[in-house]
Every structure is written in C-alpha cells, then in structure tokens.
Amino acid sequence: MSERILVFSTSDKGGTGRSVTSCNIAYRLSVQGYNVAYLDFDFGSPTSGALFEIDKMDRGVTDNQGLHRYLTGKDKMPTGRDIRSETNRKDLHALRHPYQLTLFPGDRGGGEFAPTDKVVKQCIDLLTICKQDYDVTFVDLSAGRSAALEIVLRATAAEPLRESTARWLVFHRWTRQHILAANGLVHGPNGILVTGAKFGHEAGRLLESVRYVRTAVPSTDEGAGDKDRGPQWAWLRKQNEALEQLAQANQIGLSVTLGTTPVEPVLQWREQVILDADVDAKIANKETVDAFEELAEGLIDKDGLFWS
C-alpha cells in the first residue's frame, strides 16, 4: 500500500456502533500487516481505551498526555500507546502478528472546546505526523455536528493535508430515523458537505470520499421453516425493502455503502474487539468477523475502484 489514508469515523446519532466497528476495522487492518493509528476525537466521551480493554485509560488518560490537552495547546505532541502491549485482554496481548496498532487516547473529563485556528493548526501537525508514521489513521469523531467535525474539516482543507487521501465513514443503524439522520449529517444544513465547502473543500471530491456503514443489520432469512413466525418474518422482509427504498431516496443506497455488520450478540453485551479466538470458542459469530474484514478491504481498496 503506497498511499497513506486518513479515515474519519462519524455519525449523526449516538449508539450507531461507530466506535466499536471502527476499532474492529482498525484491528483487522493491523492483522493484515498495516500500521494503524487510532485517534480518539470523541472529546466528551473518550472511551476508546475501554474498547481495546486498556483499563487504566477506559475513560481517557489522566497523565496530561491525551489529545484534548494537546489540541488545546496545554501539552506537547501526545504519545501513542501500543495497544497490544497495554491491553488487559490476554488473548489480544498474546497475539504475535507483525503489526503496529497504536492508540492516541483522549483526556478523562476533557469535554468539547472551540475549534480555534490554534486548535486546527495542532490538528494539522498531528495528522501530518500520523500520515508519515502509519499506513492508516482512524479519527473517531463524536456524534453529530460537533467541534471535532469542524476541526478535521478545516484541517483537511488546509495545507499540507489538502491532497491527502481521506475516507469519511458515516455509521448508521438500519432504521428509518438513522437513515434520515445520516443523510442530514452529510447533505443537510451545517452537514459535512456544506461545512466542508465553507472551509475550502471541493464539494464533489468530498462527497466522493463519503461512504456509509450499516451496523447491527438483522437477518431477514431466519424463520423460513417456522410456520408460527412466518407472517412476522414476511413483515420484516417487507420493512427491509422499505428501508432500502428510503436509503436510495436519501442518497445512501448500496452504491455508496461500504458494507454492513450483522447483529452480534457479543457486541450487544460488551463492546470489544472480536478476535478469531472468540469465533473458535463459538462465543462470537464468524459472519461478524467476515463483515469487519470486508469493511477493511473495501476501505483500503488498492485499485481505488470503489472510491472513484
């Protein structure tokens, strides 16, 4: 992979599975041999440490070396934390893949802050360094039209990031409300396209970098042989068709969808990285791992066909 990629994970609503899906994609890319950085830009709720099961930073760090303090100019460039070394999860700690998976956590109790010129400059410096050191850099943004969203839109419109390869992943659940919300985040007032154009992005190019990820999508194939539940499954399939039509009408149909993730019981109870060991132990479903791997492959897309 010759091109370094910046990936911005966002959603209009909370509870979309944005963070847990992003961390699983990041893990899958690292297993494939890519050096991956994961930046926690959810300033009000920096819980990426919990997703990677690093107990001492499950709600951000307290050593004054997090992203909140760095971006607001209160500290020097933050130190990346090696997830494999820091994690409390034995199976993840014991893996011996030749990868680099690094977390840049937020500060505990940081909260939102104004996207000033100084903050944007700090962000540009950080992303520039990450581009030099990592193949893929994930930036996990807080939900909605947040300060974090404005910061990265301003940063990526400026030099030296203007020509960077960027992917914008918009996460949404497979419901009517989430489809409408995802459309609004991208196409609506103060959405990604309008705000990006305001700060110097070319709208067409920015739109081409946006893809949608449908999370926790239930299967509509179950119950075919269950006569008692036959009408219910027929109704569910009809609703799924209606949602497909709604997504198409709201410009988030299959042609701009990077992929979907199935309902995964493990993730309903505990947000975490799904390891192959979890599948081997029959704790997690292989379909979930397959979905994360397909998202990872589509994200880097070596030939660029999906993103043209």
NORKASUL-V794667 format. One record per pair of residues at least 24 apart in sequence whose ideal C-beta (glycine too) atoms are under 8 Angstrom apart, sorted by the first residue. I is the first residue (numbers start at 1). GAP is how many residues later the second one is. If there is no record, write none. Layout:
i,gap
I,GAP
I,GAP
This chain:
i,gap
1,33
1,134
1,299
1,301
3,162
4,127
4,128
4,130
4,131
4,132
4,133
4,160
4,161
5,130
5,131
5,132
5,160
5,161
5,162
5,294
5,295
6,121
6,124
6,125
6,131
6,133
6,150
6,155
6,158
6,159
6,160
6,161
7,129
7,130
7,131
7,132
7,159
7,160
7,162
7,292
8,131
8,133
8,144
8,158
8,159
8,160
8,161
9,129
9,130
9,131
9,132
9,160
9,162
10,131
10,133
10,139
10,158
10,159
10,160
10,161
10,175
10,182
11,132
11,133
11,159
11,160
11,161
11,170
11,171
11,174
12,131
12,132
12,158
12,160
12,166
12,169
12,170
12,172
12,173
13,130
13,131
13,159
13,160
13,164
13,165
13,168
14,129
15,158
16,127
16,155
16,156
16,157
16,162
16,199
17,154
17,156
17,198
17,199
17,244
17,250
18,122
18,125
18,153
18,197
19,28
19,29
19,32
19,121
19,252
20,31
20,247
20,251
20,252
21,150
21,192
21,194
21,240
21,271
21,274
22,116
22,118
22,147
22,149
23,25
23,28
23,29
23,115
23,117
23,250
24,249
24,250
24,268
25,113
25,267
25,270
25,271
25,274
26,75
26,110
26,112
27,74
27,246
27,265
28,261
28,264
28,265
28,267
28,268
29,106
29,107
29,267
29,270
29,271
30,67
30,69
30,70
30,71
31,66
31,68
32,67
32,264
33,64
33,65
33,66
34,65
34,101
34,102
34,266
35,64
35,65
35,67
35,98
35,99
35,100
35,101
36,63
36,64
36,65
36,66
36,98
36,99
36,100
36,101
36,102
37,43
37,65
37,66
37,67
37,93
37,96
37,97
37,99
37,100
37,101
38,45
38,63
38,64
38,65
38,66
38,100
38,102
39,28
39,65
39,87
39,91
39,98
39,99
39,100
39,101
40,27
40,63
40,64
40,65
40,66
40,100
41,26
41,65
41,98
41,99
41,100
41,101
41,107
41,110
41,111
42,64
42,98
42,99
42,100
42,106
43,24
43,25
43,63
43,67
43,68
43,69
43,70
43,99
43,104
43,105
44,66
44,67
44,68
44,98
45,97
46,59
46,60
46,61
46,62
46,64
48,55
48,57
48,58
48,92
49,54
49,56
50,221
51,220
51,221
51,222
52,31
52,34
52,35
52,37
52,40
52,51
52,221
53,34
53,35
53,36
53,39
53,219
53,220
54,27
54,29
54,32
54,33
54,34
54,49
55,33
56,30
57,24
57,29
57,46
57,48
57,51
59,49
60,45
60,46
60,47
60,48
60,49
60,50
61,44
61,45
61,46
61,47
62,45
62,46
64,43
66,38
66,39
66,40
66,41
66,42
66,44
67,37
67,38
67,39
67,40
67,59
68,38
68,39
68,42
68,43
68,45
69,38
69,41
70,52
70,56
71,42
71,48
71,51
71,52
71,55
71,80
72,41
72,47
72,50
73,45
73,46
73,49
77,48
77,49
77,52
78,26
78,48
80,24
81,24
89,183
89,184
91,184
91,186
91,187
92,181
92,183
95,180
100,34
102,32
112,30
112,34
112,35
112,36
113,34
114,33
115,32
115,35
115,36
115,39
119,32
120,31
120,34
120,35
120,38
123,28
123,29
123,31
123,32
124,31
124,34
124,36
124,37
127,25
127,28
127,29
127,34
127,37
128,32
128,33
131,30
131,33
136,163
136,164
144,41
145,40
145,45
145,46
145,50
149,43
149,46
150,45
150,49
153,39
153,42
153,43
153,46
153,48
154,45
156,45
157,39
157,42
157,43
157,44
158,42
162,38
166,43
167,42
167,44
167,132
167,140
168,24
168,38
168,41
168,42
168,43
169,42
169,43
169,44
169,89
169,130
170,40
170,41
170,42
170,43
170,82
171,41
171,42
171,44
172,40
172,41
172,42
172,43
172,80
173,41
173,42
173,43
174,40
174,41
174,42
174,43
174,44
174,66
174,69
174,86
175,68
176,67
176,70
179,64
179,67
179,68
179,71
179,73
180,66
180,70
182,30
182,68
182,70
183,67
183,68
183,69
186,24
186,65
186,66
187,64
208,99
208,100
209,98
210,46
211,45
211,46
211,47
211,87
211,95
211,96
212,40
212,44
212,45
212,46
213,44
213,45
213,46
213,47
213,48
213,82
214,43
214,45
214,46
214,47
215,45
215,46
216,45
216,46
216,47
216,48
216,51
217,43
217,44
217,45
217,46
218,44
218,45
219,43
219,44
258,37
258,40
258,41
258,48
259,32
259,35
259,36
259,39
260,31
261,27
261,30
261,31
261,34
262,25
262,26
262,29
264,24
